[in-house]
Amino acid sequence: MKKEELIIVKGARTHNLKNITVEIPRNKMIVFTGLSGSGKSSLAFDTIFAEGQRRYVESLSSYARQFLRQMQKPDVDEITGLSPAISIDQKSRS
């Protein structure tokens, strides 16, 4: 794949991630699977989504930013190929 067709995450250390590097195809449905505690949510939500949303919010005016929750920069060396991000999180009902 060409570099512009990928989201590239280098050196992710968010939560329990141990300096991982991954290349994820853009414009595809991607699923992260693994054992509980293996870092799926840390990679998907706390690293990739957090950086995509953070970059998007930074591009807004200071007036618009005051109404939004600012996300912290994830512990990662570099992320390239990101677009503005939304996330869908599963919540179970009791």
PDB file of N, CA, C and O in Angstrom:
ATOM      1  N   MET A   1       0.832  -1.191   0.000  1.00  0.00           N
ATOM      2  CA  MET A   1       0.000   0.000   0.000  1.00  0.00           C
ATOM      3  C   MET A   1       0.871   1.246   0.000  1.00  0.00           C
ATOM      4  O   MET A   1       1.975   1.258   0.545  1.00  0.00           O
ATOM      5  N   LYS A   2       0.354   2.280  -0.617  1.00  0.00           N
ATOM      6  CA  LYS A   2       1.049   3.564  -0.623  1.00  0.00           C
ATOM      7  C   LYS A   2       0.927   4.213   0.753  1.00  0.00           C
ATOM      8  O   LYS A   2      -0.042   3.983   1.476  1.00  0.00           O
ATOM      9  N   LYS A   3       1.911   5.018   1.099  1.00  0.00           N
ATOM     10  CA  LYS A   3       1.948   5.667   2.408  1.00  0.00           C
ATOM     11  C   LYS A   3       0.704   6.523   2.664  1.00  0.00           C
ATOM     12  O   LYS A   3       0.218   6.585   3.794  1.00  0.00           O
ATOM     13  N   GLU A   4       0.180   7.190   1.613  1.00  0.00           N
ATOM     14  CA  GLU A   4      -1.001   8.044   1.798  1.00  0.00           C
ATOM     15  C   GLU A   4      -2.283   7.243   2.001  1.00  0.00           C
ATOM     16  O   GLU A   4      -3.320   7.828   2.313  1.00  0.00           O
ATOM     17  N   GLU A   5      -2.242   5.935   1.835  1.00  0.00           N
ATOM     18  CA  GLU A   5      -3.398   5.065   2.068  1.00  0.00           C
ATOM     19  C   GLU A   5      -3.376   4.444   3.458  1.00  0.00           C
ATOM     20  O   GLU A   5      -4.174   3.556   3.756  1.00  0.00           O
ATOM     21  N   LEU A   6      -2.460   4.911   4.314  1.00  0.00           N
ATOM     22  CA  LEU A   6      -2.282   4.303   5.632  1.00  0.00           C
ATOM     23  C   LEU A   6      -2.362   5.330   6.750  1.00  0.00           C
ATOM     24  O   LEU A   6      -2.021   6.499   6.570  1.00  0.00           O
ATOM     25  N   ILE A   7      -2.818   4.871   7.904  1.00  0.00           N
ATOM     26  CA  ILE A   7      -2.611   5.576   9.167  1.00  0.00           C
ATOM     27  C   ILE A   7      -1.429   4.860   9.800  1.00  0.00           C
ATOM     28  O   ILE A   7      -1.481   3.651  10.028  1.00  0.00           O
ATOM     29  N   ILE A   8      -0.374   5.592  10.080  1.00  0.00           N
ATOM     30  CA  ILE A   8       0.833   4.992  10.641  1.00  0.00           C
ATOM     31  C   ILE A   8       1.026   5.513  12.061  1.00  0.00           C
ATOM     32  O   ILE A   8       1.116   6.720  12.288  1.00  0.00           O
ATOM     33  N   VAL A   9       1.087   4.591  13.001  1.00  0.00           N
ATOM     34  CA  VAL A   9       1.311   4.908  14.409  1.00  0.00           C
ATOM     35  C   VAL A   9       2.696   4.373  14.762  1.00  0.00           C
ATOM     36  O   VAL A   9       2.969   3.184  14.598  1.00  0.00           O
ATOM     37  N   LYS A  10       3.564   5.253  15.245  1.00  0.00           N
ATOM     38  CA  LYS A  10       4.925   4.837  15.611  1.00  0.00           C
ATOM     39  C   LYS A  10       5.169   5.104  17.088  1.00  0.00           C
ATOM     40  O   LYS A  10       4.931   6.207  17.581  1.00  0.00           O
ATOM     41  N   GLY A  11       5.646   4.086  17.783  1.00  0.00           N
ATOM     42  CA  GLY A  11       6.065   4.247  19.172  1.00  0.00           C
ATOM     43  C   GLY A  11       4.944   4.553  20.144  1.00  0.00           C
ATOM     44  O   GLY A  11       5.105   5.413  21.010  1.00  0.00           O
ATOM     45  N   ALA A  12       3.799   3.870  20.025  1.00  0.00           N
ATOM     46  CA  ALA A  12       2.672   4.112  20.939  1.00  0.00           C
ATOM     47  C   ALA A  12       2.950   3.469  22.300  1.00  0.00           C
ATOM     48  O   ALA A  12       3.277   2.286  22.394  1.00  0.00           O
ATOM     49  N   ARG A  13       2.809   4.288  23.356  1.00  0.00           N
ATOM     50  CA  ARG A  13       3.040   3.827  24.726  1.00  0.00           C
ATOM     51  C   ARG A  13       1.877   4.191  25.649  1.00  0.00           C
ATOM     52  O   ARG A  13       2.045   4.218  26.868  1.00  0.00           O
ATOM     53  N   THR A  14       0.724   4.464  25.092  1.00  0.00           N
ATOM     54  CA  THR A  14      -0.437   4.851  25.892  1.00  0.00           C
ATOM     55  C   THR A  14      -0.870   3.670  26.759  1.00  0.00           C
ATOM     56  O   THR A  14      -1.047   2.559  26.259  1.00  0.00           O
ATOM     57  N   HIS A  15      -1.037   3.913  28.045  1.00  0.00           N
ATOM     58  CA  HIS A  15      -1.438   2.890  29.028  1.00  0.00           C
ATOM     59  C   HIS A  15      -0.523   1.674  28.941  1.00  0.00           C
ATOM     60  O   HIS A  15       0.668   1.785  29.229  1.00  0.00           O
ATOM     61  N   ASN A  16      -1.052   0.516  28.551  1.00  0.00           N
ATOM     62  CA  ASN A  16      -0.244  -0.709  28.563  1.00  0.00           C
ATOM     63  C   ASN A  16       0.409  -1.028  27.217  1.00  0.00           C
ATOM     64  O   ASN A  16       0.971  -2.112  27.059  1.00  0.00           O
ATOM     65  N   LEU A  17       0.350  -0.123  26.251  1.00  0.00           N
ATOM     66  CA  LEU A  17       1.035  -0.356  24.974  1.00  0.00           C
ATOM     67  C   LEU A  17       2.539  -0.194  25.179  1.00  0.00           C
ATOM     68  O   LEU A  17       2.987   0.704  25.891  1.00  0.00           O
ATOM     69  N   LYS A  18       3.294  -1.058  24.558  1.00  0.00           N
ATOM     70  CA  LYS A  18       4.736  -1.085  24.779  1.00  0.00           C
ATOM     71  C   LYS A  18       5.501  -0.693  23.518  1.00  0.00           C
ATOM     72  O   LYS A  18       6.091  -1.540  22.848  1.00  0.00           O
ATOM     73  N   ASN A  19       5.484   0.609  23.203  1.00  0.00           N
ATOM     74  CA  ASN A  19       6.259   1.150  22.091  1.00  0.00           C
ATOM     75  C   ASN A  19       5.929   0.449  20.767  1.00  0.00           C
ATOM     76  O   ASN A  19       6.832   0.074  20.019  1.00  0.00           O
ATOM     77  N   ILE A  20       4.622   0.273  20.479  1.00  0.00           N
ATOM     78  CA  ILE A  20       4.230  -0.452  19.267  1.00  0.00           C
ATOM     79  C   ILE A  20       4.162   0.482  18.058  1.00  0.00           C
ATOM     80  O   ILE A  20       3.923   1.682  18.184  1.00  0.00           O
ATOM     81  N   THR A  21       4.378  -0.102  16.900  1.00  0.00           N
ATOM     82  CA  THR A  21       4.249   0.588  15.621  1.00  0.00           C
ATOM     83  C   THR A  21       3.307  -0.227  14.748  1.00  0.00           C
ATOM     84  O   THR A  21       3.503  -1.431  14.582  1.00  0.00           O
ATOM     85  N   VAL A  22       2.279   0.419  14.184  1.00  0.00           N
ATOM     86  CA  VAL A  22       1.317  -0.272  13.324  1.00  0.00           C
ATOM     87  C   VAL A  22       1.018   0.581  12.097  1.00  0.00           C
ATOM     88  O   VAL A  22       1.111   1.808  12.132  1.00  0.00           O
ATOM     89  N   GLU A  23       0.657  -0.099  11.019  1.00  0.00           N
ATOM     90  CA  GLU A  23       0.170   0.550   9.800  1.00  0.00           C
ATOM     91  C   GLU A  23      -1.246   0.050   9.563  1.00  0.00           C
ATOM     92  O   GLU A  23      -1.471  -1.154   9.446  1.00  0.00           O
ATOM     93  N   ILE A  24      -2.203   0.971   9.492  1.00  0.00           N
ATOM     94  CA  ILE A  24      -3.621   0.642   9.381  1.00  0.00           C
ATOM     95  C   ILE A  24      -4.143   1.223   8.075  1.00  0.00           C
ATOM     96  O   ILE A  24      -3.952   2.412   7.821  1.00  0.00           O
ATOM     97  N   PRO A  25      -4.802   0.414   7.234  1.00  0.00           N
ATOM     98  CA  PRO A  25      -5.339   0.947   5.973  1.00  0.00           C
ATOM     99  C   PRO A  25      -6.421   1.999   6.224  1.00  0.00           C
ATOM    100  O   PRO A  25      -7.271   1.830   7.099  1.00  0.00           O
ATOM    101  N   ARG A  26      -6.380   3.085   5.449  1.00  0.00           N
ATOM    102  CA  ARG A  26      -7.425   4.116   5.512  1.00  0.00           C
ATOM    103  C   ARG A  26      -8.616   3.671   4.673  1.00  0.00           C
ATOM    104  O   ARG A  26      -8.485   2.834   3.781  1.00  0.00           O
ATOM    105  N   ASN A  27      -9.783   4.244   4.973  1.00  0.00           N
ATOM    106  CA  ASN A  27     -11.014   4.013   4.211  1.00  0.00           C
ATOM    107  C   ASN A  27     -11.423   2.550   4.178  1.00  0.00           C
ATOM    108  O   ASN A  27     -11.995   2.084   3.193  1.00  0.00           O
ATOM    109  N   LYS A  28     -11.136   1.837   5.231  1.00  0.00           N
ATOM    110  CA  LYS A  28     -11.523   0.432   5.377  1.00  0.00           C
ATOM    111  C   LYS A  28     -12.137   0.253   6.761  1.00  0.00           C
ATOM    112  O   LYS A  28     -11.873   1.035   7.675  1.00  0.00           O
ATOM    113  N   MET A  29     -12.959  -0.784   6.904  1.00  0.00           N
ATOM    114  CA  MET A  29     -13.485  -1.144   8.223  1.00  0.00           C
ATOM    115  C   MET A  29     -12.406  -1.967   8.921  1.00  0.00           C
ATOM    116  O   MET A  29     -12.009  -3.025   8.432  1.00  0.00           O
ATOM    117  N   ILE A  30     -11.940  -1.480  10.053  1.00  0.00           N
ATOM    118  CA  ILE A  30     -10.862  -2.128  10.791  1.00  0.00           C
ATOM    119  C   ILE A  30     -11.398  -2.571  12.145  1.00  0.00           C
ATOM    120  O   ILE A  30     -12.159  -1.847  12.786  1.00  0.00           O
ATOM    121  N   VAL A  31     -11.000  -3.758  12.575  1.00  0.00           N
ATOM    122  CA  VAL A  31     -11.423  -4.299  13.864  1.00  0.00           C
ATOM    123  C   VAL A  31     -10.180  -4.687  14.650  1.00  0.00           C
ATOM    124  O   VAL A  31      -9.283  -5.340  14.116  1.00  0.00           O
ATOM    125  N   PHE A  32     -10.123  -4.289  15.912  1.00  0.00           N
ATOM    126  CA  PHE A  32      -9.056  -4.721  16.805  1.00  0.00           C
ATOM    127  C   PHE A  32      -9.615  -5.822  17.695  1.00  0.00           C
ATOM    128  O   PHE A  32     -10.635  -5.623  18.355  1.00  0.00           O
ATOM    129  N   THR A  33      -8.969  -6.969  17.721  1.00  0.00           N
ATOM    130  CA  THR A  33      -9.402  -8.073  18.576  1.00  0.00           C
ATOM    131  C   THR A  33      -8.235  -8.518  19.443  1.00  0.00           C
ATOM    132  O   THR A  33      -7.072  -8.285  19.113  1.00  0.00           O
ATOM    133  N   GLY A  34      -8.564  -9.159  20.551  1.00  0.00           N
ATOM    134  CA  GLY A  34      -7.519  -9.677  21.436  1.00  0.00           C
ATOM    135  C   GLY A  34      -8.068  -9.899  22.822  1.00  0.00           C
ATOM    136  O   GLY A  34      -9.223  -9.588  23.114  1.00  0.00           O
ATOM    137  N   LEU A  35      -7.223 -10.440  23.667  1.00  0.00           N
ATOM    138  CA  LEU A  35      -7.598 -10.727  25.040  1.00  0.00           C
ATOM    139  C   LEU A  35      -7.860  -9.440  25.809  1.00  0.00           C
ATOM    140  O   LEU A  35      -7.384  -8.369  25.435  1.00  0.00           O
ATOM    141  N   SER A  36      -8.616  -9.562  26.879  1.00  0.00           N
ATOM    142  CA  SER A  36      -8.852  -8.436  27.764  1.00  0.00           C
ATOM    143  C   SER A  36      -7.508  -7.928  28.281  1.00  0.00           C
ATOM    144  O   SER A  36      -6.670  -8.713  28.725  1.00  0.00           O
ATOM    145  N   GLY A  37      -7.310  -6.621  28.221  1.00  0.00           N
ATOM    146  CA  GLY A  37      -6.069  -6.040  28.708  1.00  0.00           C
ATOM    147  C   GLY A  37      -4.932  -6.031  27.707  1.00  0.00           C
ATOM    148  O   GLY A  37      -3.807  -5.669  28.051  1.00  0.00           O
ATOM    149  N   SER A  38      -5.211  -6.431  26.459  1.00  0.00           N
ATOM    150  CA  SER A  38      -4.134  -6.510  25.464  1.00  0.00           C
ATOM    151  C   SER A  38      -3.839  -5.177  24.780  1.00  0.00           C
ATOM    152  O   SER A  38      -2.875  -5.084  24.021  1.00  0.00           O
ATOM    153  N   GLY A  39      -4.642  -4.148  25.029  1.00  0.00           N
ATOM    154  CA  GLY A  39      -4.352  -2.823  24.488  1.00  0.00           C
ATOM    155  C   GLY A  39      -5.239  -2.372  23.344  1.00  0.00           C
ATOM    156  O   GLY A  39      -4.941  -1.371  22.694  1.00  0.00           O
ATOM    157  N   LYS A  40      -6.331  -3.094  23.082  1.00  0.00           N
ATOM    158  CA  LYS A  40      -7.230  -2.731  21.970  1.00  0.00           C
ATOM    159  C   LYS A  40      -7.782  -1.322  22.147  1.00  0.00           C
ATOM    160  O   LYS A  40      -7.668  -0.492  21.245  1.00  0.00           O
ATOM    161  N   SER A  41      -8.375  -1.050  23.291  1.00  0.00           N
ATOM    162  CA  SER A  41      -8.959   0.274  23.547  1.00  0.00           C
ATOM    163  C   SER A  41      -7.880   1.338  23.676  1.00  0.00           C
ATOM    164  O   SER A  41      -8.083   2.481  23.267  1.00  0.00           O
ATOM    165  N   SER A  42      -6.744   0.975  24.239  1.00  0.00           N
ATOM    166  CA  SER A  42      -5.639   1.933  24.353  1.00  0.00           C
ATOM    167  C   SER A  42      -5.185   2.391  22.977  1.00  0.00           C
ATOM    168  O   SER A  42      -4.891   3.570  22.781  1.00  0.00           O
ATOM    169  N   LEU A  43      -5.127   1.476  22.030  1.00  0.00           N
ATOM    170  CA  LEU A  43      -4.716   1.837  20.674  1.00  0.00           C
ATOM    171  C   LEU A  43      -5.828   2.585  19.940  1.00  0.00           C
ATOM    172  O   LEU A  43      -5.593   3.653  19.376  1.00  0.00           O
ATOM    173  N   ALA A  44      -7.042   2.020  19.950  1.00  0.00           N
ATOM    174  CA  ALA A  44      -8.140   2.587  19.157  1.00  0.00           C
ATOM    175  C   ALA A  44      -8.633   3.924  19.703  1.00  0.00           C
ATOM    176  O   ALA A  44      -8.715   4.901  18.959  1.00  0.00           O
ATOM    177  N   PHE A  45      -8.960   3.977  20.987  1.00  0.00           N
ATOM    178  CA  PHE A  45      -9.583   5.177  21.552  1.00  0.00           C
ATOM    179  C   PHE A  45      -8.575   6.147  22.159  1.00  0.00           C
ATOM    180  O   PHE A  45      -8.614   7.346  21.882  1.00  0.00           O
ATOM    181  N   ASP A  46      -7.673   5.627  22.988  1.00  0.00           N
ATOM    182  CA  ASP A  46      -6.788   6.506  23.755  1.00  0.00           C
ATOM    183  C   ASP A  46      -5.578   6.985  22.962  1.00  0.00           C
ATOM    184  O   ASP A  46      -4.888   7.906  23.399  1.00  0.00           O
ATOM    185  N   THR A  47      -5.307   6.385  21.813  1.00  0.00           N
ATOM    186  CA  THR A  47      -4.182   6.822  20.981  1.00  0.00           C
ATOM    187  C   THR A  47      -4.676   7.402  19.661  1.00  0.00           C
ATOM    188  O   THR A  47      -4.527   8.601  19.422  1.00  0.00           O
ATOM    189  N   ILE A  48      -5.263   6.570  18.799  1.00  0.00           N
ATOM    190  CA  ILE A  48      -5.636   7.023  17.451  1.00  0.00           C
ATOM    191  C   ILE A  48      -6.783   8.029  17.495  1.00  0.00           C
ATOM    192  O   ILE A  48      -6.671   9.119  16.932  1.00  0.00           O
ATOM    193  N   PHE A  49      -7.884   7.675  18.158  1.00  0.00           N
ATOM    194  CA  PHE A  49      -9.014   8.603  18.227  1.00  0.00           C
ATOM    195  C   PHE A  49      -8.635   9.883  18.964  1.00  0.00           C
ATOM    196  O   PHE A  49      -8.972  10.979  18.516  1.00  0.00           O
ATOM    197  N   ALA A  50      -7.940   9.753  20.086  1.00  0.00           N
ATOM    198  CA  ALA A  50      -7.579  10.935  20.873  1.00  0.00           C
ATOM    199  C   ALA A  50      -6.753  11.916  20.050  1.00  0.00           C
ATOM    200  O   ALA A  50      -6.974  13.125  20.123  1.00  0.00           O
ATOM    201  N   GLU A  51      -5.808  11.410  19.272  1.00  0.00           N
ATOM    202  CA  GLU A  51      -4.975  12.305  18.459  1.00  0.00           C
ATOM    203  C   GLU A  51      -5.772  12.909  17.305  1.00  0.00           C
ATOM    204  O   GLU A  51      -5.605  14.089  16.998  1.00  0.00           O
ATOM    205  N   GLY A  52      -6.633  12.124  16.663  1.00  0.00           N
ATOM    206  CA  GLY A  52      -7.470  12.664  15.592  1.00  0.00           C
ATOM    207  C   GLY A  52      -8.390  13.762  16.088  1.00  0.00           C
ATOM    208  O   GLY A  52      -8.524  14.803  15.445  1.00  0.00           O
ATOM    209  N   GLN A  53      -9.027  13.533  17.231  1.00  0.00           N
ATOM    210  CA  GLN A  53      -9.920  14.549  17.788  1.00  0.00           C
ATOM    211  C   GLN A  53      -9.133  15.771  18.265  1.00  0.00           C
ATOM    212  O   GLN A  53      -9.562  16.907  18.061  1.00  0.00           O
ATOM    213  N   ARG A  54      -7.996  15.541  18.892  1.00  0.00           N
ATOM    214  CA  ARG A  54      -7.171  16.651  19.383  1.00  0.00           C
ATOM    215  C   ARG A  54      -6.736  17.561  18.229  1.00  0.00           C
ATOM    216  O   ARG A  54      -6.794  18.785  18.346  1.00  0.00           O
ATOM    217  N   ARG A  55      -6.307  16.967  17.129  1.00  0.00           N
ATOM    218  CA  ARG A  55      -5.894  17.764  15.964  1.00  0.00           C
ATOM    219  C   ARG A  55      -7.075  18.537  15.375  1.00  0.00           C
ATOM    220  O   ARG A  55      -6.931  19.691  14.972  1.00  0.00           O
ATOM    221  N   TYR A  56      -8.231  17.896  15.331  1.00  0.00           N
ATOM    222  CA  TYR A  56      -9.422  18.563  14.800  1.00  0.00           C
ATOM    223  C   TYR A  56      -9.804  19.750  15.683  1.00  0.00           C
ATOM    224  O   TYR A  56     -10.049  20.846  15.180  1.00  0.00           O
ATOM    225  N   VAL A  57      -9.855  19.534  16.990  1.00  0.00           N
ATOM    226  CA  VAL A  57     -10.251  20.598  17.914  1.00  0.00           C
ATOM    227  C   VAL A  57      -9.257  21.759  17.852  1.00  0.00           C
ATOM    228  O   VAL A  57      -9.661  22.919  17.935  1.00  0.00           O
ATOM    229  N   GLU A  58      -7.968  21.462  17.708  1.00  0.00           N
ATOM    230  CA  GLU A  58      -6.966  22.524  17.602  1.00  0.00           C
ATOM    231  C   GLU A  58      -7.173  23.400  16.375  1.00  0.00           C
ATOM    232  O   GLU A  58      -6.757  24.558  16.361  1.00  0.00           O
ATOM    233  N   SER A  59      -7.814  22.853  15.342  1.00  0.00           N
ATOM    234  CA  SER A  59      -8.030  23.630  14.119  1.00  0.00           C
ATOM    235  C   SER A  59      -9.218  24.582  14.232  1.00  0.00           C
ATOM    236  O   SER A  59      -9.401  25.440  13.369  1.00  0.00           O
ATOM    237  N   LEU A  60     -10.019  24.447  15.272  1.00  0.00           N
ATOM    238  CA  LEU A  60     -11.188  25.304  15.464  1.00  0.00           C
ATOM    239  C   LEU A  60     -10.786  26.627  16.101  1.00  0.00           C
ATOM    240  O   LEU A  60      -9.688  26.767  16.640  1.00  0.00           O
ATOM    241  N   SER A  61     -11.681  27.581  16.032  1.00  0.00           N
ATOM    242  CA  SER A  61     -11.423  28.872  16.669  1.00  0.00           C
ATOM    243  C   SER A  61     -11.406  28.703  18.185  1.00  0.00           C
ATOM    244  O   SER A  61     -11.968  27.746  18.718  1.00  0.00           O
ATOM    245  N   SER A  62     -10.763  29.633  18.869  1.00  0.00           N
ATOM    246  CA  SER A  62     -10.722  29.558  20.333  1.00  0.00           C
ATOM    247  C   SER A  62     -12.128  29.654  20.916  1.00  0.00           C
ATOM    248  O   SER A  62     -12.405  29.067  21.962  1.00  0.00           O
ATOM    249  N   TYR A  63     -13.010  30.382  20.256  1.00  0.00           N
ATOM    250  CA  TYR A  63     -14.393  30.465  20.720  1.00  0.00           C
ATOM    251  C   TYR A  63     -15.056  29.091  20.682  1.00  0.00           C
ATOM    252  O   TYR A  63     -15.701  28.693  21.652  1.00  0.00           O
ATOM    253  N   ALA A  64     -14.910  28.370  19.589  1.00  0.00           N
ATOM    254  CA  ALA A  64     -15.516  27.039  19.473  1.00  0.00           C
ATOM    255  C   ALA A  64     -14.869  26.048  20.437  1.00  0.00           C
ATOM    256  O   ALA A  64     -15.554  25.193  20.998  1.00  0.00           O
ATOM    257  N   ARG A  65     -13.551  26.157  20.634  1.00  0.00           N
ATOM    258  CA  ARG A  65     -12.838  25.213  21.514  1.00  0.00           C
ATOM    259  C   ARG A  65     -13.297  25.298  22.958  1.00  0.00           C
ATOM    260  O   ARG A  65     -13.213  24.310  23.687  1.00  0.00           O
ATOM    261  N   GLN A  66     -13.788  26.470  23.393  1.00  0.00           N
ATOM    262  CA  GLN A  66     -14.176  26.609  24.795  1.00  0.00           C
ATOM    263  C   GLN A  66     -15.363  25.718  25.160  1.00  0.00           C
ATOM    264  O   GLN A  66     -15.582  25.445  26.340  1.00  0.00           O
ATOM    265  N   PHE A  67     -16.122  25.263  24.180  1.00  0.00           N
ATOM    266  CA  PHE A  67     -17.290  24.430  24.439  1.00  0.00           C
ATOM    267  C   PHE A  67     -16.986  22.933  24.348  1.00  0.00           C
ATOM    268  O   PHE A  67     -17.857  22.105  24.615  1.00  0.00           O
ATOM    269  N   LEU A  68     -15.768  22.591  23.975  1.00  0.00           N
ATOM    270  CA  LEU A  68     -15.407  21.192  23.764  1.00  0.00           C
ATOM    271  C   LEU A  68     -14.414  20.717  24.810  1.00  0.00           C
ATOM    272  O   LEU A  68     -13.594  21.487  25.309  1.00  0.00           O
ATOM    273  N   ARG A  69     -14.505  19.436  25.128  1.00  0.00           N
ATOM    274  CA  ARG A  69     -13.554  18.825  26.054  1.00  0.00           C
ATOM    275  C   ARG A  69     -12.234  18.605  25.319  1.00  0.00           C
ATOM    276  O   ARG A  69     -12.199  17.952  24.276  1.00  0.00           O
ATOM    277  N   GLN A  70     -11.170  19.141  25.857  1.00  0.00           N
ATOM    278  CA  GLN A  70      -9.852  18.998  25.223  1.00  0.00           C
ATOM    279  C   GLN A  70      -9.217  17.674  25.641  1.00  0.00           C
ATOM    280  O   GLN A  70      -9.139  17.364  26.830  1.00  0.00           O
ATOM    281  N   MET A  71      -8.768  16.900  24.663  1.00  0.00           N
ATOM    282  CA  MET A  71      -8.125  15.620  24.949  1.00  0.00           C
ATOM    283  C   MET A  71      -6.619  15.831  25.075  1.00  0.00           C
ATOM    284  O   MET A  71      -6.036  16.687  24.412  1.00  0.00           O
ATOM    285  N   GLN A  72      -6.007  15.027  25.943  1.00  0.00           N
ATOM    286  CA  GLN A  72      -4.558  15.067  26.118  1.00  0.00           C
ATOM    287  C   GLN A  72      -3.863  14.426  24.925  1.00  0.00           C
ATOM    288  O   GLN A  72      -4.416  13.532  24.284  1.00  0.00           O
ATOM    289  N   LYS A  73      -2.663  14.877  24.631  1.00  0.00           N
ATOM    290  CA  LYS A  73      -1.865  14.268  23.568  1.00  0.00           C
ATOM    291  C   LYS A  73      -1.453  12.877  24.040  1.00  0.00           C
ATOM    292  O   LYS A  73      -0.903  12.733  25.132  1.00  0.00           O
ATOM    293  N   PRO A  74      -1.712  11.849  23.226  1.00  0.00           N
ATOM    294  CA  PRO A  74      -1.334  10.492  23.638  1.00  0.00           C
ATOM    295  C   PRO A  74       0.184  10.316  23.657  1.00  0.00           C
ATOM    296  O   PRO A  74       0.913  11.054  22.994  1.00  0.00           O
ATOM    297  N   ASP A  75       0.648   9.336  24.422  1.00  0.00           N
ATOM    298  CA  ASP A  75       2.075   9.028  24.520  1.00  0.00           C
ATOM    299  C   ASP A  75       2.480   8.216  23.295  1.00  0.00           C
ATOM    300  O   ASP A  75       2.413   6.986  23.304  1.00  0.00           O
ATOM    301  N   VAL A  76       2.897   8.905  22.254  1.00  0.00           N
ATOM    302  CA  VAL A  76       3.233   8.280  20.973  1.00  0.00           C
ATOM    303  C   VAL A  76       4.299   9.138  20.288  1.00  0.00           C
ATOM    304  O   VAL A  76       4.310  10.361  20.428  1.00  0.00           O
ATOM    305  N   ASP A  77       5.193   8.482  19.547  1.00  0.00           N
ATOM    306  CA  ASP A  77       6.234   9.228  18.838  1.00  0.00           C
ATOM    307  C   ASP A  77       5.667   9.990  17.648  1.00  0.00           C
ATOM    308  O   ASP A  77       5.989  11.161  17.448  1.00  0.00           O
ATOM    309  N   GLU A  78       4.819   9.329  16.853  1.00  0.00           N
ATOM    310  CA  GLU A  78       4.301   9.963  15.635  1.00  0.00           C
ATOM    311  C   GLU A  78       3.062   9.226  15.142  1.00  0.00           C
ATOM    312  O   GLU A  78       2.989   7.999  15.206  1.00  0.00           O
ATOM    313  N   ILE A  79       2.084   9.995  14.647  1.00  0.00           N
ATOM    314  CA  ILE A  79       0.928   9.424  13.957  1.00  0.00           C
ATOM    315  C   ILE A  79       0.740  10.221  12.676  1.00  0.00           C
ATOM    316  O   ILE A  79       0.634  11.447  12.709  1.00  0.00           O
ATOM    317  N   THR A  80       0.700   9.520  11.543  1.00  0.00           N
ATOM    318  CA  THR A  80       0.487  10.184  10.260  1.00  0.00           C
ATOM    319  C   THR A  80      -0.726   9.574   9.569  1.00  0.00           C
ATOM    320  O   THR A  80      -1.094   8.428   9.826  1.00  0.00           O
ATOM    321  N   GLY A  81      -1.340  10.359   8.688  1.00  0.00           N
ATOM    322  CA  GLY A  81      -2.461   9.873   7.890  1.00  0.00           C
ATOM    323  C   GLY A  81      -3.814   9.991   8.555  1.00  0.00           C
ATOM    324  O   GLY A  81      -4.782   9.391   8.088  1.00  0.00           O
ATOM    325  N   LEU A  82      -3.906  10.757   9.644  1.00  0.00           N
ATOM    326  CA  LEU A  82      -5.183  10.881  10.358  1.00  0.00           C
ATOM    327  C   LEU A  82      -6.099  11.915   9.723  1.00  0.00           C
ATOM    328  O   LEU A  82      -5.646  12.931   9.195  1.00  0.00           O
ATOM    329  N   SER A  83      -7.387  11.639   9.783  1.00  0.00           N
ATOM    330  CA  SER A  83      -8.439  12.581   9.405  1.00  0.00           C
ATOM    331  C   SER A  83      -9.180  12.965  10.680  1.00  0.00           C
ATOM    332  O   SER A  83      -8.959  12.341  11.718  1.00  0.00           O
ATOM    333  N   PRO A  84     -10.063  13.983  10.637  1.00  0.00           N
ATOM    334  CA  PRO A  84     -10.897  14.256  11.804  1.00  0.00           C
ATOM    335  C   PRO A  84     -11.600  12.985  12.254  1.00  0.00           C
ATOM    336  O   PRO A  84     -12.016  12.174  11.426  1.00  0.00           O
ATOM    337  N   ALA A  85     -11.732  12.810  13.559  1.00  0.00           N
ATOM    338  CA  ALA A  85     -12.165  11.519  14.092  1.00  0.00           C
ATOM    339  C   ALA A  85     -13.460  11.599  14.889  1.00  0.00           C
ATOM    340  O   ALA A  85     -13.712  12.564  15.611  1.00  0.00           O
ATOM    341  N   ILE A  86     -14.275  10.557  14.735  1.00  0.00           N
ATOM    342  CA  ILE A  86     -15.413  10.307  15.615  1.00  0.00           C
ATOM    343  C   ILE A  86     -15.249   8.890  16.135  1.00  0.00           C
ATOM    344  O   ILE A  86     -14.536   8.084  15.537  1.00  0.00           O
ATOM    345  N   SER A  87     -15.902   8.585  17.239  1.00  0.00           N
ATOM    346  CA  SER A  87     -15.826   7.216  17.750  1.00  0.00           C
ATOM    347  C   SER A  87     -17.203   6.749  18.180  1.00  0.00           C
ATOM    348  O   SER A  87     -18.064   7.545  18.556  1.00  0.00           O
ATOM    349  N   ILE A  88     -17.388   5.458  18.115  1.00  0.00           N
ATOM    350  CA  ILE A  88     -18.606   4.817  18.599  1.00  0.00           C
ATOM    351  C   ILE A  88     -18.168   3.844  19.671  1.00  0.00           C
ATOM    352  O   ILE A  88     -17.388   2.928  19.409  1.00  0.00           O
ATOM    353  N   ASP A  89     -18.668   4.040  20.871  1.00  0.00           N
ATOM    354  CA  ASP A  89     -18.266   3.210  21.996  1.00  0.00           C
ATOM    355  C   ASP A  89     -19.444   2.362  22.435  1.00  0.00           C
ATOM    356  O   ASP A  89     -20.573   2.847  22.503  1.00  0.00           O
ATOM    357  N   GLN A  90     -19.189   1.115  22.728  1.00  0.00           N
ATOM    358  CA  GLN A  90     -20.248   0.208  23.174  1.00  0.00           C
ATOM    359  C   GLN A  90     -20.484   0.413  24.661  1.00  0.00           C
ATOM    360  O   GLN A  90     -19.543   0.373  25.453  1.00  0.00           O
ATOM    361  N   LYS A  91     -21.712   0.628  25.034  1.00  0.00           N
ATOM    362  CA  LYS A  91     -22.091   0.749  26.437  1.00  0.00           C
ATOM    363  C   LYS A  91     -23.149  -0.302  26.718  1.00  0.00           C
ATOM    364  O   LYS A  91     -24.141  -0.397  25.994  1.00  0.00           O
ATOM    365  N   SER A  92     -22.947  -1.082  27.748  1.00  0.00           N
ATOM    366  CA  SER A  92     -23.954  -2.086  28.097  1.00  0.00           C
ATOM    367  C   SER A  92     -24.941  -1.477  29.084  1.00  0.00           C
ATOM    368  O   SER A  92     -24.579  -0.656  29.927  1.00  0.00           O
ATOM    369  N   ARG A  93     -26.188  -1.896  28.959  1.00  0.00           N
ATOM    370  CA  ARG A  93     -27.228  -1.395  29.860  1.00  0.00           C
ATOM    371  C   ARG A  93     -27.472  -2.412  30.955  1.00  0.00           C
ATOM    372  O   ARG A  93     -27.408  -3.620  30.727  1.00  0.00           O
ATOM    373  N   SER A  94     -27.752  -1.911  32.147  1.00  0.00           N
ATOM    374  CA  SER A  94     -28.030  -2.801  33.280  1.00  0.00           C
ATOM    375  C   SER A  94     -29.515  -2.901  33.513  1.00  0.00           C
ATOM    376  O   SER A  94     -29.952  -3.605  34.424  1.00  0.00           O
TER     377      SER A  94
END
